[in-house]
Amino acid sequence: MLRCTFFLMCLLHLKHTILGAVTPKPILINGTYINPELGNYHARLRSIARSCLEIKEKHGGTQDGMYILTTESGTYYQAFCDMNTAGGGWTLVASVHENNIKGKCSVGDRWSSQQGNDLNLPEGDGAWANTATFGSAESSTSDDYKNPGYYDISAQDVSVWHIPNDEQLRNWTSSAILRYHTESRFLREHGGNLYHLFKKYPVRFGAGQCKSDTGAVSPVVYDTGDKDSTAKLYGPSAGKDFESGFITFRVFNADRAAMAMCSGVKPTECNPQTRQQCGDFTGLDLSGTASKQLTESSVLLFYR
């Protein structure tokens, strides 16, 4: 036994003599990262925050891209940050990807219902006012997406991007058919985010009347497009039914069916539509004549 122990000690000594001590390679030279990508990664880890605005204000973040954020309770998640539009600091919290504008409560309609049109489920899956999360930030134009920031971040304004379905992240800004943001700080009056807003104004069939029970409305500032181009996206016969240059939340039609959001417009009429409260974004096709550009684009929602 003693001889065996002595033999092992000799082997270890020989290995150390031949190989020498393991020395980690340096990652910094004179305070500069040898690998710039590693430097960017470490910088993002050091600047973990509750929102992209916090990263920009406290840590000087200026680059658009994916960042790691944390909730108040300590849940970490990845989110896309727009650090340049209108001063930057916008956090992507959700996307609505309408895979089939004519599909009603079909598979993939996570924001409304995947369970069919059931009178016992007038709120659908209730995703606008619950803490369920789904999808991934980078796949926001290919599937529905909702991260913890949707209900955790306390914000004042929203930014909305309409991007062609399946567009890759690196092309989002250049390919957007419509981009705008609010500056009215309207979210402060509704709990600081859309989660609380829709708790106040539930997207529920029969919960209100057209016009009198509309939820929040805010004027918008355009980053891509304008009032005229927005009206054209909705189609020539829809102009009499709404006013461009606004964003409207929780809208009822004449049949008391509720729509979560009318993007870029404020409805002025109560045209009857299907009683089915189905499809992730039926409000996109207000007139039935909306352009293919609009109905085949994903709607990305940001907070600041």
C-alpha positions as CSV (number, residue, x, y, z in Angstrom):
1,M,0.0,0.0,0.0
2,L,2.8,2.4,0.9
3,R,4.6,1.6,-2.3
4,C,1.4,2.3,-4.3
5,T,1.0,5.6,-2.6
6,F,4.6,6.6,-3.3
7,F,4.2,5.6,-7.0
8,L,1.1,7.9,-7.4
9,M,2.9,10.8,-5.7
10,C,5.8,10.3,-8.2
11,L,3.3,10.4,-11.1
12,L,1.7,13.6,-9.9
13,H,5.1,15.2,-9.4
14,L,6.2,14.1,-12.9
15,K,3.0,15.5,-14.5
16,H,3.4,18.9,-12.8
17,T,7.1,19.0,-13.9
18,I,6.2,18.2,-17.5
19,L,3.1,20.3,-18.0
20,G,3.8,23.1,-15.5
21,A,1.1,25.0,-13.6
22,V,-2.1,25.8,-15.6
23,T,-2.1,29.5,-16.3
24,P,-5.4,31.1,-17.5
25,K,-5.0,33.2,-20.6
26,P,-5.5,36.9,-20.0
27,I,-8.7,38.5,-21.3
28,L,-7.6,42.1,-20.7
29,I,-4.5,44.0,-21.8
30,N,-4.0,47.5,-20.3
31,G,-7.7,47.5,-19.3
32,T,-8.9,46.6,-22.8
33,Y,-10.6,43.3,-23.7
34,I,-8.7,41.2,-26.2
35,N,-12.0,39.9,-27.5
36,P,-14.4,42.9,-28.0
37,E,-17.4,40.6,-28.1
38,L,-16.5,39.2,-24.6
39,G,-16.1,42.8,-23.4
40,N,-19.6,43.6,-24.7
41,Y,-21.0,40.5,-23.0
42,H,-19.4,41.3,-19.6
43,A,-20.6,44.9,-19.9
44,R,-24.2,43.7,-20.4
45,L,-23.9,41.3,-17.4
46,R,-22.6,44.2,-15.2
47,S,-25.6,46.4,-16.3
48,I,-28.4,44.0,-15.5
49,A,-31.4,46.2,-14.7
50,R,-35.2,46.2,-14.5
51,S,-35.6,47.9,-18.0
52,C,-33.7,49.1,-21.0
53,L,-34.3,52.7,-19.8
54,E,-32.4,51.9,-16.6
55,I,-29.5,50.4,-18.6
56,K,-29.4,53.6,-20.7
57,E,-29.6,56.0,-17.8
58,K,-27.5,54.3,-15.2
59,H,-25.0,52.4,-17.4
60,G,-24.8,54.4,-20.6
61,G,-26.1,51.7,-22.9
62,T,-26.4,52.9,-26.5
63,Q,-26.4,49.8,-28.6
64,D,-29.6,48.2,-29.9
65,G,-29.8,44.5,-29.2
66,M,-30.5,41.8,-26.6
67,Y,-29.9,42.5,-22.9
68,I,-30.5,40.5,-19.7
69,L,-33.1,42.1,-17.5
70,T,-34.5,41.1,-14.1
71,T,-37.9,41.4,-12.4
72,E,-38.5,42.8,-9.0
73,S,-38.6,39.2,-7.7
74,G,-35.3,38.3,-9.3
75,T,-36.4,36.4,-12.4
76,Y,-33.9,37.0,-15.2
77,Y,-35.0,37.1,-18.8
78,Q,-33.7,38.3,-22.2
79,A,-35.2,41.3,-24.0
80,F,-34.5,43.4,-27.0
81,C,-33.6,47.1,-26.3
82,D,-34.2,49.9,-28.7
83,M,-31.6,52.4,-27.5
84,N,-32.0,55.0,-30.2
85,T,-35.6,55.8,-31.2
86,A,-36.7,59.1,-29.7
87,G,-33.9,59.1,-27.1
88,G,-33.9,55.3,-26.7
89,G,-34.5,53.2,-23.6
90,W,-37.4,51.2,-25.0
91,T,-37.9,47.6,-23.8
92,L,-39.6,45.1,-26.0
93,V,-42.2,43.3,-23.8
94,A,-44.5,41.7,-26.3
95,S,-45.4,40.9,-29.9
96,V,-48.6,40.0,-31.5
97,H,-48.1,37.7,-34.5
98,E,-51.3,37.1,-36.3
99,N,-50.6,33.9,-38.2
100,N,-54.0,33.9,-39.9
101,I,-56.2,37.0,-39.9
102,K,-59.2,34.9,-40.9
103,G,-58.5,32.2,-38.4
104,K,-60.8,32.5,-35.4
105,C,-59.5,31.1,-32.1
106,S,-57.1,29.0,-34.0
107,V,-53.8,27.5,-32.9
108,G,-51.3,30.3,-32.3
109,D,-53.8,32.8,-31.1
110,R,-52.2,33.1,-27.6
111,W,-53.4,36.7,-27.0
112,S,-57.1,35.7,-27.5
113,S,-57.9,32.0,-27.3
114,Q,-56.7,28.7,-28.7
115,Q,-59.7,27.0,-27.3
116,G,-62.4,27.9,-29.8
117,N,-65.2,30.4,-29.5
118,D,-66.8,29.4,-26.2
119,L,-69.5,31.6,-24.5
120,N,-68.1,30.3,-21.2
121,L,-64.8,31.8,-22.0
122,P,-65.6,35.4,-23.1
123,E,-62.1,36.6,-22.1
124,G,-60.4,33.9,-24.1
125,D,-57.0,32.9,-22.5
126,G,-56.8,36.3,-20.8
127,A,-53.2,36.9,-21.8
128,W,-53.6,40.7,-21.9
129,A,-54.2,40.7,-18.1
130,N,-52.3,37.8,-16.7
131,T,-48.7,36.9,-15.9
132,A,-48.3,34.0,-18.4
133,T,-45.3,34.4,-20.6
134,F,-44.5,32.8,-24.0
135,G,-42.2,32.9,-27.0
136,S,-38.8,34.5,-27.3
137,A,-37.6,38.0,-28.1
138,E,-35.6,37.1,-31.2
139,S,-38.6,35.2,-32.7
140,S,-41.0,38.0,-32.1
141,T,-41.9,38.3,-35.8
142,S,-42.6,34.6,-36.2
143,D,-44.7,33.8,-33.1
144,D,-46.5,35.5,-30.2
145,Y,-44.2,36.8,-27.5
146,K,-44.6,38.1,-24.0
147,N,-41.9,38.5,-21.4
148,P,-42.0,39.3,-17.6
149,G,-41.4,42.9,-18.3
150,Y,-45.0,43.1,-19.7
151,Y,-46.3,43.1,-16.1
152,D,-43.2,44.0,-14.1
153,I,-41.9,47.2,-15.7
154,S,-43.3,50.5,-14.5
155,A,-43.5,52.7,-17.6
156,Q,-45.0,55.9,-18.9
157,D,-45.2,55.4,-22.7
158,V,-45.4,52.8,-25.4
159,S,-43.7,52.3,-28.8
160,V,-45.2,50.2,-31.5
161,W,-43.5,48.6,-34.5
162,H,-45.2,46.8,-37.4
163,I,-42.7,44.5,-39.0
164,P,-43.3,41.9,-41.8
165,N,-43.8,38.4,-40.4
166,D,-40.6,36.3,-40.1
167,E,-38.2,39.2,-40.5
168,Q,-34.9,38.7,-38.8
169,L,-34.0,40.9,-35.9
170,R,-31.1,42.7,-37.7
171,N,-33.6,44.0,-40.2
172,W,-36.4,45.1,-37.9
173,T,-35.8,48.8,-38.0
174,S,-35.2,49.0,-41.7
175,S,-38.1,46.7,-42.7
176,A,-40.8,48.2,-40.5
177,I,-43.8,49.4,-42.4
178,L,-45.0,51.5,-39.4
179,R,-43.3,52.7,-36.2
180,Y,-44.6,55.2,-33.7
181,H,-44.4,56.1,-30.0
182,T,-46.4,58.0,-27.4
183,E,-45.2,61.0,-25.4
184,S,-48.3,61.6,-23.3
185,R,-47.2,59.4,-20.4
186,F,-50.6,57.9,-20.4
187,L,-49.5,54.7,-18.7
188,R,-49.0,56.6,-15.4
189,E,-52.8,56.9,-15.2
190,H,-53.3,53.1,-15.7
191,G,-50.9,51.4,-13.4
192,G,-47.7,51.8,-15.3
193,N,-48.1,49.1,-17.9
194,L,-50.5,47.3,-20.2
195,Y,-51.0,44.5,-17.6
196,H,-52.6,46.9,-15.2
197,L,-54.4,48.8,-18.0
198,F,-56.2,45.7,-19.1
199,K,-57.0,44.8,-15.5
200,K,-58.8,48.1,-15.5
201,Y,-60.3,47.7,-19.0
202,P,-60.8,43.9,-19.5
203,V,-60.8,42.6,-23.0
204,R,-64.1,40.7,-22.5
205,F,-67.0,40.2,-24.8
206,G,-70.1,42.1,-23.6
207,A,-68.2,44.1,-20.9
208,G,-69.0,47.5,-22.4
209,Q,-70.5,49.5,-25.2
210,C,-69.0,51.0,-28.3
211,K,-67.5,54.5,-27.8
212,S,-68.8,55.0,-24.2
213,D,-66.6,52.2,-22.7
214,T,-63.4,52.6,-24.8
215,G,-60.3,52.3,-22.7
216,A,-57.1,54.5,-22.9
217,V,-56.4,56.7,-26.0
218,S,-53.2,58.5,-26.7
219,P,-51.9,60.6,-29.6
220,V,-48.7,59.2,-31.2
221,V,-45.5,60.5,-32.7
222,Y,-44.4,58.7,-35.9
223,D,-40.9,57.3,-36.4
224,T,-41.7,55.5,-39.6
225,G,-44.8,56.5,-41.6
226,D,-47.4,59.2,-40.9
227,K,-51.2,59.7,-40.6
228,D,-51.7,59.3,-44.3
229,S,-49.7,56.1,-44.7
230,T,-51.4,54.6,-41.7
231,A,-54.8,55.3,-43.2
232,K,-53.7,53.6,-46.5
233,L,-52.6,50.5,-44.6
234,Y,-56.1,50.1,-43.2
235,G,-57.7,50.4,-46.7
236,P,-59.6,53.0,-48.6
237,S,-63.0,52.3,-47.1
238,A,-61.9,52.5,-43.5
239,G,-61.0,56.2,-43.4
240,K,-64.5,57.2,-42.4
241,D,-64.4,54.8,-39.4
242,F,-61.4,56.1,-37.6
243,E,-58.9,58.9,-37.2
244,S,-55.2,58.2,-37.7
245,G,-52.5,59.4,-35.4
246,F,-53.6,57.7,-32.2
247,I,-53.4,54.4,-30.3
248,T,-56.5,53.0,-28.7
249,F,-56.9,50.3,-26.1
250,R,-59.9,48.1,-25.4
251,V,-62.4,49.0,-28.1
252,F,-65.9,47.6,-28.5
253,N,-67.8,47.3,-31.8
254,A,-71.6,47.5,-32.3
255,D,-71.9,43.8,-31.3
256,R,-70.1,44.5,-28.1
257,A,-67.1,42.4,-29.1
258,A,-63.9,43.6,-27.5
259,M,-60.6,44.3,-29.3
260,A,-57.5,44.8,-27.2
261,M,-55.9,47.5,-29.4
262,C,-56.4,49.6,-32.5
263,S,-52.9,50.4,-33.6
264,G,-52.3,53.8,-35.0
265,V,-55.9,54.8,-35.0
266,K,-58.9,56.0,-32.9
267,P,-62.2,54.5,-34.0
268,T,-65.0,57.0,-34.6
269,E,-67.8,54.7,-35.7
270,C,-69.4,51.5,-34.3
271,N,-69.6,49.2,-37.3
272,P,-70.9,45.8,-36.6
273,Q,-68.5,42.9,-37.0
274,T,-68.4,39.3,-36.1
275,R,-69.5,38.4,-32.6
276,Q,-66.6,36.1,-32.2
277,Q,-64.0,37.6,-30.0
278,C,-61.3,35.6,-31.7
279,G,-58.0,36.1,-33.5
280,D,-55.0,37.7,-31.9
281,F,-55.5,41.1,-33.6
282,T,-58.9,41.3,-35.3
283,G,-58.6,45.1,-34.8
284,L,-56.1,45.2,-37.6
285,D,-58.7,44.5,-40.1
286,L,-61.3,47.1,-39.0
287,S,-62.9,47.4,-42.4
288,G,-62.2,44.0,-44.0
289,T,-60.1,45.8,-46.6
290,A,-56.8,46.2,-44.7
291,S,-53.7,45.9,-46.8
292,K,-51.8,42.6,-46.9
293,Q,-48.8,44.6,-45.6
294,L,-50.7,45.3,-42.4
295,T,-52.4,41.9,-41.8
296,E,-49.2,40.0,-42.5
297,S,-47.0,42.0,-40.1
298,S,-46.2,41.4,-36.5
299,V,-46.9,44.1,-33.9
300,L,-44.1,44.7,-31.4
301,L,-44.9,46.5,-28.2
302,F,-42.3,48.4,-26.2
303,Y,-42.3,50.3,-22.8
304,R,-40.4,53.3,-21.6
